[in-house]
Amino acid sequence: TDTQLYALELWKDNDTEKYFVPTDSISISTEHMDEYSSIKSEVDTCVNEYFSKFVTGEYSIEEKWDEYISTLESMGIDKMIQYYQEAYDEYQSR
């Protein structure tokens, strides 16, 4: 459609390198790595499970979204994000 072609042109003109963060350049501190890895493993599993249930319609997003977010929070996603943010900030300071 015209809208899709317009969107494609916008994406092609975007300077993606400006916003790209090479993930192999970001390192979680050794002090936090074990906890980060443990949380991330659980979070990844949860995200994959909920995602497939949302996509297939087994779970209604409207009915299960708050439960999904609460589950991620109970797993420590905020701590995981904090550790990643610290690593990203350190990367940006180089």
mmCIF file as gemmi writes it, N, C-alpha and C atoms, coordinates in Angstrom:
data_model
loop_
_atom_site.group_PDB
_atom_site.id
_atom_site.type_symbol
_atom_site.label_atom_id
_atom_site.label_alt_id
_atom_site.label_comp_id
_atom_site.label_asym_id
_atom_site.label_entity_id
_atom_site.label_seq_id
_atom_site.pdbx_PDB_ins_code
_atom_site.Cartn_x
_atom_site.Cartn_y
_atom_site.Cartn_z
_atom_site.occupancy
_atom_site.B_iso_or_equiv
_atom_site.pdbx_formal_charge
_atom_site.auth_seq_id
_atom_site.auth_asym_id
_atom_site.pdbx_PDB_model_num
ATOM 1 N N . THR Axp A 1 ? 0.839 -1.188 0 1 0 ? 1 A 1
ATOM 2 C CA . THR Axp A 1 ? 0 0 0 1 0 ? 1 A 1
ATOM 3 C C . THR Axp A 1 ? 0.88 1.245 0 1 0 ? 1 A 1
ATOM 4 N N . ASP Axp A 2 ? 0.277 2.372 -0.23 1 0 ? 2 A 1
ATOM 5 C CA . ASP Axp A 2 ? 1.02 3.636 -0.193 1 0 ? 2 A 1
ATOM 6 C C . ASP Axp A 2 ? 1.618 3.888 1.19 1 0 ? 2 A 1
ATOM 7 N N . THR Axp A 3 ? 0.87 3.545 2.217 1 0 ? 3 A 1
ATOM 8 C CA . THR Axp A 3 ? 1.358 3.732 3.581 1 0 ? 3 A 1
ATOM 9 C C . THR Axp A 3 ? 2.597 2.881 3.842 1 0 ? 3 A 1
ATOM 10 N N . GLN Axp A 4 ? 2.584 1.661 3.385 1 0 ? 4 A 1
ATOM 11 C CA . GLN Axp A 4 ? 3.729 0.77 3.559 1 0 ? 4 A 1
ATOM 12 C C . GLN Axp A 4 ? 4.939 1.287 2.792 1 0 ? 4 A 1
ATOM 13 N N . LEU Axp A 5 ? 4.719 1.764 1.584 1 0 ? 5 A 1
ATOM 14 C CA . LEU Axp A 5 ? 5.836 2.313 0.8 1 0 ? 5 A 1
ATOM 15 C C . LEU Axp A 5 ? 6.417 3.551 1.469 1 0 ? 5 A 1
ATOM 16 N N . TYR Axp A 6 ? 5.55 4.382 2.013 1 0 ? 6 A 1
ATOM 17 C CA . TYR Axp A 6 ? 6.007 5.574 2.729 1 0 ? 6 A 1
ATOM 18 C C . TYR Axp A 6 ? 6.824 5.173 3.963 1 0 ? 6 A 1
ATOM 19 N N . ALA Axp A 7 ? 6.337 4.195 4.71 1 0 ? 7 A 1
ATOM 20 C CA . ALA Axp A 7 ? 7.056 3.718 5.896 1 0 ? 7 A 1
ATOM 21 C C . ALA Axp A 7 ? 8.42 3.154 5.508 1 0 ? 7 A 1
ATOM 22 N N . LEU Axp A 8 ? 8.483 2.435 4.409 1 0 ? 8 A 1
ATOM 23 C CA . LEU Axp A 8 ? 9.745 1.888 3.938 1 0 ? 8 A 1
ATOM 24 C C . LEU Axp A 8 ? 10.743 3.004 3.629 1 0 ? 8 A 1
ATOM 25 N N . GLU Axp A 9 ? 10.281 4.055 3.002 1 0 ? 9 A 1
ATOM 26 C CA . GLU Axp A 9 ? 11.156 5.191 2.696 1 0 ? 9 A 1
ATOM 27 C C . GLU Axp A 9 ? 11.673 5.84 3.974 1 0 ? 9 A 1
ATOM 28 N N . LEU Axp A 10 ? 10.814 5.97 4.971 1 0 ? 10 A 1
ATOM 29 C CA . LEU Axp A 10 ? 11.25 6.546 6.245 1 0 ? 10 A 1
ATOM 30 C C . LEU Axp A 10 ? 12.326 5.69 6.895 1 0 ? 10 A 1
ATOM 31 N N . TRP Axp A 11 ? 12.123 4.382 6.881 1 0 ? 11 A 1
ATOM 32 C CA . TRP Axp A 11 ? 13.101 3.48 7.486 1 0 ? 11 A 1
ATOM 33 C C . TRP Axp A 11 ? 14.427 3.513 6.734 1 0 ? 11 A 1
ATOM 34 N N . LYS Axp A 12 ? 14.367 3.592 5.425 1 0 ? 12 A 1
ATOM 35 C CA . LYS Axp A 12 ? 15.592 3.61 4.636 1 0 ? 12 A 1
ATOM 36 C C . LYS Axp A 12 ? 16.405 4.873 4.891 1 0 ? 12 A 1
ATOM 37 N N . ASP Axp A 13 ? 15.727 5.98 5.199 1 0 ? 13 A 1
ATOM 38 C CA . ASP Axp A 13 ? 16.417 7.242 5.445 1 0 ? 13 A 1
ATOM 39 C C . ASP Axp A 13 ? 16.899 7.387 6.884 1 0 ? 13 A 1
ATOM 40 N N . ASN Axp A 14 ? 16.585 6.453 7.722 1 0 ? 14 A 1
ATOM 41 C CA . ASN Axp A 14 ? 16.95 6.501 9.127 1 0 ? 14 A 1
ATOM 42 C C . ASN Axp A 14 ? 18.417 6.131 9.319 1 0 ? 14 A 1
ATOM 43 N N . ASP Axp A 15 ? 19.078 6.808 10.205 1 0 ? 15 A 1
ATOM 44 C CA . ASP Axp A 15 ? 20.474 6.52 10.532 1 0 ? 15 A 1
ATOM 45 C C . ASP Axp A 15 ? 20.515 5.487 11.663 1 0 ? 15 A 1
ATOM 46 N N . THR Axp A 16 ? 20.299 4.225 11.32 1 0 ? 16 A 1
ATOM 47 C CA . THR Axp A 16 ? 20.21 3.185 12.348 1 0 ? 16 A 1
ATOM 48 C C . THR Axp A 16 ? 21.497 3.014 13.132 1 0 ? 16 A 1
ATOM 49 N N . GLU Axp A 17 ? 22.622 3.274 12.506 1 0 ? 17 A 1
ATOM 50 C CA . GLU Axp A 17 ? 23.896 3.142 13.22 1 0 ? 17 A 1
ATOM 51 C C . GLU Axp A 17 ? 23.956 4.077 14.423 1 0 ? 17 A 1
ATOM 52 N N . LYS Axp A 18 ? 23.273 5.193 14.332 1 0 ? 18 A 1
ATOM 53 C CA . LYS Axp A 18 ? 23.254 6.168 15.423 1 0 ? 18 A 1
ATOM 54 C C . LYS Axp A 18 ? 22.593 5.581 16.671 1 0 ? 18 A 1
ATOM 55 N N . TYR Axp A 19 ? 21.66 4.647 16.474 1 0 ? 19 A 1
ATOM 56 C CA . TYR Axp A 19 ? 20.897 4.09 17.588 1 0 ? 19 A 1
ATOM 57 C C . TYR Axp A 19 ? 21.268 2.642 17.903 1 0 ? 19 A 1
ATOM 58 N N . PHE Axp A 20 ? 22.202 2.099 17.193 1 0 ? 20 A 1
ATOM 59 C CA . PHE Axp A 20 ? 22.596 0.706 17.37 1 0 ? 20 A 1
ATOM 60 C C . PHE Axp A 20 ? 23.592 0.582 18.519 1 0 ? 20 A 1
ATOM 61 N N . VAL Axp A 21 ? 23.323 -0.331 19.419 1 0 ? 21 A 1
ATOM 62 C CA . VAL Axp A 21 ? 24.238 -0.613 20.513 1 0 ? 21 A 1
ATOM 63 C C . VAL Axp A 21 ? 24.736 -2.041 20.331 1 0 ? 21 A 1
ATOM 64 N N . PRO Axp A 22 ? 26.029 -2.2 20.076 1 0 ? 22 A 1
ATOM 65 C CA . PRO Axp A 22 ? 26.549 -3.559 19.911 1 0 ? 22 A 1
ATOM 66 C C . PRO Axp A 22 ? 26.497 -4.326 21.231 1 0 ? 22 A 1
ATOM 67 N N . THR Axp A 23 ? 25.656 -5.341 21.283 1 0 ? 23 A 1
ATOM 68 C CA . THR Axp A 23 ? 25.448 -6.061 22.54 1 0 ? 23 A 1
ATOM 69 C C . THR Axp A 23 ? 26.707 -6.742 23.046 1 0 ? 23 A 1
ATOM 70 N N . ASP Axp A 24 ? 27.631 -7.07 22.161 1 0 ? 24 A 1
ATOM 71 C CA . ASP Axp A 24 ? 28.862 -7.693 22.622 1 0 ? 24 A 1
ATOM 72 C C . ASP Axp A 24 ? 29.8 -6.686 23.277 1 0 ? 24 A 1
ATOM 73 N N . SER Axp A 25 ? 29.456 -5.405 23.238 1 0 ? 25 A 1
ATOM 74 C CA . SER Axp A 25 ? 30.269 -4.363 23.86 1 0 ? 25 A 1
ATOM 75 C C . SER Axp A 25 ? 29.764 -3.981 25.243 1 0 ? 25 A 1
ATOM 76 N N . ILE Axp A 26 ? 28.617 -4.5 25.623 1 0 ? 26 A 1
ATOM 77 C CA . ILE Axp A 26 ? 28.042 -4.194 26.932 1 0 ? 26 A 1
ATOM 78 C C . ILE Axp A 26 ? 28.279 -5.384 27.841 1 0 ? 26 A 1
ATOM 79 N N . SER Axp A 27 ? 28.882 -5.114 28.982 1 0 ? 27 A 1
ATOM 80 C CA . SER Axp A 27 ? 29.209 -6.187 29.92 1 0 ? 27 A 1
ATOM 81 C C . SER Axp A 27 ? 28.632 -5.893 31.29 1 0 ? 27 A 1
ATOM 82 N N . ILE Axp A 28 ? 27.843 -6.826 31.776 1 0 ? 28 A 1
ATOM 83 C CA . ILE Axp A 28 ? 27.338 -6.726 33.142 1 0 ? 28 A 1
ATOM 84 C C . ILE Axp A 28 ? 28.526 -6.947 34.066 1 0 ? 28 A 1
ATOM 85 N N . SER Axp A 29 ? 28.578 -6.188 35.153 1 0 ? 29 A 1
ATOM 86 C CA . SER Axp A 29 ? 29.709 -6.318 36.081 1 0 ? 29 A 1
ATOM 87 C C . SER Axp A 29 ? 29.786 -7.742 36.626 1 0 ? 29 A 1
ATOM 88 N N . THR Axp A 30 ? 30.979 -8.188 36.916 1 0 ? 30 A 1
ATOM 89 C CA . THR Axp A 30 ? 31.159 -9.536 37.466 1 0 ? 30 A 1
ATOM 90 C C . THR Axp A 30 ? 30.43 -9.674 38.797 1 0 ? 30 A 1
ATOM 91 N N . GLU Axp A 31 ? 30.322 -8.574 39.512 1 0 ? 31 A 1
ATOM 92 C CA . GLU Axp A 31 ? 29.63 -8.564 40.796 1 0 ? 31 A 1
ATOM 93 C C . GLU Axp A 31 ? 28.15 -8.933 40.643 1 0 ? 31 A 1
ATOM 94 N N . HIS Axp A 32 ? 27.556 -8.561 39.511 1 0 ? 32 A 1
ATOM 95 C CA . HIS Axp A 32 ? 26.12 -8.788 39.295 1 0 ? 32 A 1
ATOM 96 C C . HIS Axp A 32 ? 25.805 -9.869 38.268 1 0 ? 32 A 1
ATOM 97 N N . MET Axp A 33 ? 26.797 -10.407 37.625 1 0 ? 33 A 1
ATOM 98 C CA . MET Axp A 33 ? 26.563 -11.318 36.509 1 0 ? 33 A 1
ATOM 99 C C . MET Axp A 33 ? 25.747 -12.549 36.88 1 0 ? 33 A 1
ATOM 100 N N . ASP Axp A 34 ? 26.045 -13.193 37.984 1 0 ? 34 A 1
ATOM 101 C CA . ASP Axp A 34 ? 25.307 -14.406 38.355 1 0 ? 34 A 1
ATOM 102 C C . ASP Axp A 34 ? 23.825 -14.112 38.574 1 0 ? 34 A 1
ATOM 103 N N . GLU Axp A 35 ? 23.543 -13.048 39.331 1 0 ? 35 A 1
ATOM 104 C CA . GLU Axp A 35 ? 22.147 -12.698 39.595 1 0 ? 35 A 1
ATOM 105 C C . GLU Axp A 35 ? 21.449 -12.278 38.303 1 0 ? 35 A 1
ATOM 106 N N . TYR Axp A 36 ? 22.129 -11.469 37.479 1 0 ? 36 A 1
ATOM 107 C CA . TYR Axp A 36 ? 21.559 -11.028 36.21 1 0 ? 36 A 1
ATOM 108 C C . TYR Axp A 36 ? 21.216 -12.235 35.334 1 0 ? 36 A 1
ATOM 109 N N . SER Axp A 37 ? 22.143 -13.162 35.201 1 0 ? 37 A 1
ATOM 110 C CA . SER Axp A 37 ? 21.931 -14.342 34.352 1 0 ? 37 A 1
ATOM 111 C C . SER Axp A 37 ? 20.771 -15.196 34.851 1 0 ? 37 A 1
ATOM 112 N N . SER Axp A 38 ? 20.687 -15.353 36.156 1 0 ? 38 A 1
ATOM 113 C CA . SER Axp A 38 ? 19.608 -16.146 36.733 1 0 ? 38 A 1
ATOM 114 C C . SER Axp A 38 ? 18.248 -15.499 36.461 1 0 ? 38 A 1
ATOM 115 N N . ILE Axp A 39 ? 18.16 -14.2 36.703 1 0 ? 39 A 1
ATOM 116 C CA . ILE Axp A 39 ? 16.904 -13.483 36.458 1 0 ? 39 A 1
ATOM 117 C C . ILE Axp A 39 ? 16.564 -13.532 34.974 1 0 ? 39 A 1
ATOM 118 N N . LYS Axp A 40 ? 17.556 -13.259 34.119 1 0 ? 40 A 1
ATOM 119 C CA . LYS Axp A 40 ? 17.314 -13.216 32.678 1 0 ? 40 A 1
ATOM 120 C C . LYS Axp A 40 ? 16.806 -14.55 32.153 1 0 ? 40 A 1
ATOM 121 N N . SER Axp A 41 ? 17.35 -15.634 32.646 1 0 ? 41 A 1
ATOM 122 C CA . SER Axp A 41 ? 16.906 -16.957 32.218 1 0 ? 41 A 1
ATOM 123 C C . SER Axp A 41 ? 15.43 -17.164 32.535 1 0 ? 41 A 1
ATOM 124 N N . GLU Axp A 42 ? 15.024 -16.812 33.752 1 0 ? 42 A 1
ATOM 125 C CA . GLU Axp A 42 ? 13.627 -16.961 34.148 1 0 ? 42 A 1
ATOM 126 C C . GLU Axp A 42 ? 12.724 -16.017 33.347 1 0 ? 42 A 1
ATOM 127 N N . VAL Axp A 43 ? 13.176 -14.792 33.181 1 0 ? 43 A 1
ATOM 128 C CA . VAL Axp A 43 ? 12.388 -13.794 32.452 1 0 ? 43 A 1
ATOM 129 C C . VAL Axp A 43 ? 12.21 -14.224 30.994 1 0 ? 43 A 1
ATOM 130 N N . ASP Axp A 44 ? 13.278 -14.671 30.361 1 0 ? 44 A 1
ATOM 131 C CA . ASP Axp A 44 ? 13.188 -15.111 28.966 1 0 ? 44 A 1
ATOM 132 C C . ASP Axp A 44 ? 12.174 -16.239 28.801 1 0 ? 44 A 1
ATOM 133 N N . THR Axp A 45 ? 12.205 -17.188 29.719 1 0 ? 45 A 1
ATOM 134 C CA . THR Axp A 45 ? 11.261 -18.304 29.666 1 0 ? 45 A 1
ATOM 135 C C . THR Axp A 45 ? 9.822 -17.8 29.816 1 0 ? 45 A 1
ATOM 136 N N . CYS Axp A 46 ? 9.618 -16.913 30.774 1 0 ? 46 A 1
ATOM 137 C CA . CYS Axp A 46 ? 8.279 -16.357 31.007 1 0 ? 46 A 1
ATOM 138 C C . CYS Axp A 46 ? 7.799 -15.579 29.795 1 0 ? 46 A 1
ATOM 139 N N . VAL Axp A 47 ? 8.643 -14.74 29.245 1 0 ? 47 A 1
ATOM 140 C CA . VAL Axp A 47 ? 8.266 -13.933 28.076 1 0 ? 47 A 1
ATOM 141 C C . VAL Axp A 47 ? 7.869 -14.84 26.922 1 0 ? 47 A 1
ATOM 142 N N . ASN Axp A 48 ? 8.657 -15.867 26.674 1 0 ? 48 A 1
ATOM 143 C CA . ASN Axp A 48 ? 8.346 -16.789 25.576 1 0 ? 48 A 1
ATOM 144 C C . ASN Axp A 48 ? 7.02 -17.504 25.79 1 0 ? 48 A 1
ATOM 145 N N . GLU Axp A 49 ? 6.763 -17.929 27.024 1 0 ? 49 A 1
ATOM 146 C CA . GLU Axp A 49 ? 5.517 -18.63 27.317 1 0 ? 49 A 1
ATOM 147 C C . GLU Axp A 49 ? 4.308 -17.712 27.135 1 0 ? 49 A 1
ATOM 148 N N . TYR Axp A 50 ? 4.376 -16.531 27.722 1 0 ? 50 A 1
ATOM 149 C CA . TYR Axp A 50 ? 3.251 -15.596 27.585 1 0 ? 50 A 1
ATOM 150 C C . TYR Axp A 50 ? 3.072 -15.16 26.138 1 0 ? 50 A 1
ATOM 151 N N . PHE Axp A 51 ? 4.175 -14.895 25.457 1 0 ? 51 A 1
ATOM 152 C CA . PHE Axp A 51 ? 4.097 -14.453 24.063 1 0 ? 51 A 1
ATOM 153 C C . PHE Axp A 51 ? 3.336 -15.467 23.219 1 0 ? 51 A 1
ATOM 154 N N . SER Axp A 52 ? 3.711 -16.737 23.344 1 0 ? 52 A 1
ATOM 155 C CA . SER Axp A 52 ? 3.042 -17.749 22.527 1 0 ? 52 A 1
ATOM 156 C C . SER Axp A 52 ? 1.559 -17.851 22.886 1 0 ? 52 A 1
ATOM 157 N N . LYS Axp A 53 ? 1.229 -17.688 24.161 1 0 ? 53 A 1
ATOM 158 C CA . LYS Axp A 53 ? -0.177 -17.763 24.567 1 0 ? 53 A 1
ATOM 159 C C . LYS Axp A 53 ? -0.952 -16.525 24.123 1 0 ? 53 A 1
ATOM 160 N N . PHE Axp A 54 ? -0.302 -15.372 24.119 1 0 ? 54 A 1
ATOM 161 C CA . PHE Axp A 54 ? -0.963 -14.165 23.606 1 0 ? 54 A 1
ATOM 162 C C . PHE Axp A 54 ? -1.203 -14.296 22.106 1 0 ? 54 A 1
ATOM 163 N N . VAL Axp A 55 ? -0.202 -14.776 21.38 1 0 ? 55 A 1
ATOM 164 C CA . VAL Axp A 55 ? -0.307 -14.876 19.92 1 0 ? 55 A 1
ATOM 165 C C . VAL Axp A 55 ? -1.358 -15.895 19.503 1 0 ? 55 A 1
ATOM 166 N N . THR Axp A 56 ? -1.404 -17.016 20.191 1 0 ? 56 A 1
ATOM 167 C CA . THR Axp A 56 ? -2.366 -18.058 19.821 1 0 ? 56 A 1
ATOM 168 C C . THR Axp A 56 ? -3.78 -17.768 20.323 1 0 ? 56 A 1
ATOM 169 N N . GLY Axp A 57 ? -3.909 -16.787 21.202 1 0 ? 57 A 1
ATOM 170 C CA . GLY Axp A 57 ? -5.223 -16.456 21.731 1 0 ? 57 A 1
ATOM 171 C C . GLY Axp A 57 ? -5.593 -17.244 22.968 1 0 ? 57 A 1
ATOM 172 N N . GLU Axp A 58 ? -4.694 -18.101 23.428 1 0 ? 58 A 1
ATOM 173 C CA . GLU Axp A 58 ? -4.971 -18.849 24.654 1 0 ? 58 A 1
ATOM 174 C C . GLU Axp A 58 ? -5.143 -17.881 25.825 1 0 ? 58 A 1
ATOM 175 N N . TYR Axp A 59 ? -4.355 -16.791 25.815 1 0 ? 59 A 1
ATOM 176 C CA . TYR Axp A 59 ? -4.487 -15.722 26.806 1 0 ? 59 A 1
ATOM 177 C C . TYR Axp A 59 ? -4.965 -14.463 26.102 1 0 ? 59 A 1
ATOM 178 N N . SER Axp A 60 ? -5.909 -13.795 26.709 1 0 ? 60 A 1
ATOM 179 C CA . SER Axp A 60 ? -6.343 -12.487 26.238 1 0 ? 60 A 1
ATOM 180 C C . SER Axp A 60 ? -5.381 -11.443 26.797 1 0 ? 60 A 1
ATOM 181 N N . ILE Axp A 61 ? -4.839 -10.603 25.937 1 0 ? 61 A 1
ATOM 182 C CA . ILE Axp A 61 ? -3.917 -9.562 26.402 1 0 ? 61 A 1
ATOM 183 C C . ILE Axp A 61 ? -4.624 -8.657 27.409 1 0 ? 61 A 1
ATOM 184 N N . GLU Axp A 62 ? -5.854 -8.299 27.119 1 0 ? 62 A 1
ATOM 185 C CA . GLU Axp A 62 ? -6.602 -7.423 28.019 1 0 ? 62 A 1
ATOM 186 C C . GLU Axp A 62 ? -6.777 -8.036 29.406 1 0 ? 62 A 1
ATOM 187 N N . GLU Axp A 63 ? -6.975 -9.338 29.456 1 0 ? 63 A 1
ATOM 188 C CA . GLU Axp A 63 ? -7.231 -10.003 30.735 1 0 ? 63 A 1
ATOM 189 C C . GLU Axp A 63 ? -5.966 -10.423 31.46 1 0 ? 63 A 1
ATOM 190 N N . LYS Axp A 64 ? -4.891 -10.715 30.736 1 0 ? 64 A 1
ATOM 191 C CA . LYS Axp A 64 ? -3.697 -11.292 31.353 1 0 ? 64 A 1
ATOM 192 C C . LYS Axp A 64 ? -2.489 -10.347 31.423 1 0 ? 64 A 1
ATOM 193 N N . TRP Axp A 65 ? -2.609 -9.149 30.818 1 0 ? 65 A 1
ATOM 194 C CA . TRP Axp A 65 ? -1.436 -8.264 30.75 1 0 ? 65 A 1
ATOM 195 C C . TRP Axp A 65 ? -0.907 -7.898 32.139 1 0 ? 65 A 1
ATOM 196 N N . ASP Axp A 66 ? -1.786 -7.49 33.043 1 0 ? 66 A 1
ATOM 197 C CA . ASP Axp A 66 ? -1.343 -7.1 34.382 1 0 ? 66 A 1
ATOM 198 C C . ASP Axp A 66 ? -0.687 -8.278 35.113 1 0 ? 66 A 1
ATOM 199 N N . GLU Axp A 67 ? -1.237 -9.461 34.931 1 0 ? 67 A 1
ATOM 200 C CA . GLU Axp A 67 ? -0.643 -10.669 35.529 1 0 ? 67 A 1
ATOM 201 C C . GLU Axp A 67 ? 0.758 -10.902 34.954 1 0 ? 67 A 1
ATOM 202 N N . TYR Axp A 68 ? 0.896 -10.726 33.663 1 0 ? 68 A 1
ATOM 203 C CA . TYR Axp A 68 ? 2.176 -10.886 32.97 1 0 ? 68 A 1
ATOM 204 C C . TYR Axp A 68 ? 3.218 -9.933 33.543 1 0 ? 68 A 1
ATOM 205 N N . ILE Axp A 69 ? 2.862 -8.67 33.654 1 0 ? 69 A 1
ATOM 206 C CA . ILE Axp A 69 ? 3.785 -7.669 34.191 1 0 ? 69 A 1
ATOM 207 C C . ILE Axp A 69 ? 4.12 -7.98 35.645 1 0 ? 69 A 1
ATOM 208 N N . SER Axp A 70 ? 3.139 -8.336 36.439 1 0 ? 70 A 1
ATOM 209 C CA . SER Axp A 70 ? 3.376 -8.681 37.848 1 0 ? 70 A 1
ATOM 210 C C . SER Axp A 70 ? 4.303 -9.877 37.979 1 0 ? 70 A 1
ATOM 211 N N . THR Axp A 71 ? 4.128 -10.846 37.105 1 0 ? 71 A 1
ATOM 212 C CA . THR Axp A 71 ? 4.987 -12.028 37.124 1 0 ? 71 A 1
ATOM 213 C C . THR Axp A 71 ? 6.43 -11.64 36.83 1 0 ? 71 A 1
ATOM 214 N N . LEU Axp A 72 ? 6.639 -10.816 35.808 1 0 ? 72 A 1
ATOM 215 C CA . LEU Axp A 72 ? 7.996 -10.364 35.477 1 0 ? 72 A 1
ATOM 216 C C . LEU Axp A 72 ? 8.6 -9.578 36.632 1 0 ? 72 A 1
ATOM 217 N N . GLU Axp A 73 ? 7.808 -8.722 37.26 1 0 ? 73 A 1
ATOM 218 C CA . GLU Axp A 73 ? 8.3 -7.945 38.393 1 0 ? 73 A 1
ATOM 219 C C . GLU Axp A 73 ? 8.673 -8.844 39.564 1 0 ? 73 A 1
ATOM 220 N N . SER Axp A 74 ? 7.874 -9.875 39.803 1 0 ? 74 A 1
ATOM 221 C CA . SER Axp A 74 ? 8.168 -10.79 40.912 1 0 ? 74 A 1
ATOM 222 C C . SER Axp A 74 ? 9.435 -11.602 40.653 1 0 ? 74 A 1
ATOM 223 N N . MET Axp A 75 ? 9.802 -11.745 39.391 1 0 ? 75 A 1
ATOM 224 C CA . MET Axp A 75 ? 11.03 -12.462 39.029 1 0 ? 75 A 1
ATOM 225 C C . MET Axp A 75 ? 12.27 -11.582 39.168 1 0 ? 75 A 1
ATOM 226 N N . GLY Axp A 76 ? 12.065 -10.275 39.343 1 0 ? 76 A 1
ATOM 227 C CA . GLY Axp A 76 ? 13.194 -9.379 39.505 1 0 ? 76 A 1
ATOM 228 C C . GLY Axp A 76 ? 13.613 -8.647 38.244 1 0 ? 76 A 1
ATOM 229 N N . ILE Axp A 77 ? 12.678 -8.467 37.311 1 0 ? 77 A 1
ATOM 230 C CA . ILE Axp A 77 ? 13.037 -7.81 36.056 1 0 ? 77 A 1
ATOM 231 C C . ILE Axp A 77 ? 13.563 -6.393 36.281 1 0 ? 77 A 1
ATOM 232 N N . ASP Axp A 78 ? 13.063 -5.711 37.312 1 0 ? 78 A 1
ATOM 233 C CA . ASP Axp A 78 ? 13.558 -4.364 37.587 1 0 ? 78 A 1
ATOM 234 C C . ASP Axp A 78 ? 15.042 -4.382 37.946 1 0 ? 78 A 1
ATOM 235 N N . LYS Axp A 79 ? 15.464 -5.376 38.7 1 0 ? 79 A 1
ATOM 236 C CA . LYS Axp A 79 ? 16.88 -5.52 39.058 1 0 ? 79 A 1
ATOM 237 C C . LYS Axp A 79 ? 17.702 -5.839 37.803 1 0 ? 79 A 1
ATOM 238 N N . MET Axp A 80 ? 17.18 -6.709 36.963 1 0 ? 80 A 1
ATOM 239 C CA . MET Axp A 80 ? 17.86 -7.054 35.721 1 0 ? 80 A 1
ATOM 240 C C . MET Axp A 80 ? 18.048 -5.814 34.845 1 0 ? 80 A 1
ATOM 241 N N . ILE Axp A 81 ? 16.998 -5.017 34.724 1 0 ? 81 A 1
ATOM 242 C CA . ILE Axp A 81 ? 17.074 -3.789 33.933 1 0 ? 81 A 1
ATOM 243 C C . ILE Axp A 81 ? 18.09 -2.825 34.55 1 0 ? 81 A 1
ATOM 244 N N . GLN Axp A 82 ? 18.096 -2.724 35.872 1 0 ? 82 A 1
ATOM 245 C CA . GLN Axp A 82 ? 19.055 -1.85 36.555 1 0 ? 82 A 1
ATOM 246 C C . GLN Axp A 82 ? 20.49 -2.261 36.225 1 0 ? 82 A 1
ATOM 247 N N . TYR Axp A 83 ? 20.788 -3.548 36.279 1 0 ? 83 A 1
ATOM 248 C CA . TYR Axp A 83 ? 22.139 -4.022 35.975 1 0 ? 83 A 1
ATOM 249 C C . TYR Axp A 83 ? 22.501 -3.739 34.516 1 0 ? 83 A 1
ATOM 250 N N . TYR Axp A 84 ? 21.547 -3.938 33.626 1 0 ? 84 A 1
ATOM 251 C CA . TYR Axp A 84 ? 21.817 -3.677 32.214 1 0 ? 84 A 1
ATOM 252 C C . TYR Axp A 84 ? 22.016 -2.179 31.979 1 0 ? 84 A 1
ATOM 253 N N . GLN Axp A 85 ? 21.209 -1.364 32.657 1 0 ? 85 A 1
ATOM 254 C CA . GLN Axp A 85 ? 21.348 0.098 32.52 1 0 ? 85 A 1
ATOM 255 C C . GLN Axp A 85 ? 22.723 0.549 33 1 0 ? 85 A 1
ATOM 256 N N . GLU Axp A 86 ? 23.19 -0.015 34.104 1 0 ? 86 A 1
ATOM 257 C CA . GLU Axp A 86 ? 24.52 0.319 34.608 1 0 ? 86 A 1
ATOM 258 C C . GLU Axp A 86 ? 25.588 -0.055 33.577 1 0 ? 86 A 1
ATOM 259 N N . ALA Axp A 87 ? 25.441 -1.221 32.972 1 0 ? 87 A 1
ATOM 260 C CA . ALA Axp A 87 ? 26.399 -1.658 31.954 1 0 ? 87 A 1
ATOM 261 C C . ALA Axp A 87 ? 26.337 -0.761 30.725 1 0 ? 87 A 1
ATOM 262 N N . TYR Axp A 88 ? 25.139 -0.364 30.34 1 0 ? 88 A 1
ATOM 263 C CA . TYR Axp A 88 ? 24.972 0.522 29.191 1 0 ? 88 A 1
ATOM 264 C C . TYR Axp A 88 ? 25.573 1.896 29.478 1 0 ? 88 A 1
ATOM 265 N N . ASP Axp A 89 ? 25.321 2.425 30.671 1 0 ? 89 A 1
ATOM 266 C CA . ASP Axp A 89 ? 25.887 3.719 31.056 1 0 ? 89 A 1
ATOM 267 C C . ASP Axp A 89 ? 27.417 3.672 31.013 1 0 ? 89 A 1
ATOM 268 N N . GLU Axp A 90 ? 27.976 2.556 31.463 1 0 ? 90 A 1
ATOM 269 C CA . GLU Axp A 90 ? 29.431 2.403 31.435 1 0 ? 90 A 1
ATOM 270 C C . GLU Axp A 90 ? 29.923 2.371 29.984 1 0 ? 90 A 1
ATOM 271 N N . TYR Axp A 91 ? 29.209 1.686 29.126 1 0 ? 91 A 1
ATOM 272 C CA . TYR Axp A 91 ? 29.544 1.637 27.701 1 0 ? 91 A 1
ATOM 273 C C . TYR Axp A 91 ? 29.502 3.04 27.095 1 0 ? 91 A 1
ATOM 274 N N . GLN Axp A 92 ? 28.456 3.804 27.42 1 0 ? 92 A 1
ATOM 275 C CA . GLN Axp A 92 ? 28.31 5.159 26.874 1 0 ? 92 A 1
ATOM 276 C C . GLN Axp A 92 ? 29.414 6.099 27.358 1 0 ? 92 A 1
ATOM 277 N N . SER Axp A 93 ? 29.973 5.84 28.52 1 0 ? 93 A 1
ATOM 278 C CA . SER Axp A 93 ? 30.998 6.731 29.065 1 0 ? 93 A 1
ATOM 279 C C . SER Axp A 93 ? 32.363 6.511 28.434 1 0 ? 93 A 1
ATOM 280 N N . ARG Axp A 94 ? 32.513 5.476 27.63 1 0 ? 94 A 1
ATOM 281 C CA . ARG Axp A 94 ? 33.819 5.202 26.997 1 0 ? 94 A 1
ATOM 282 C C . ARG Axp A 94 ? 34.128 6.198 25.917 1 0 ? 94 A 1
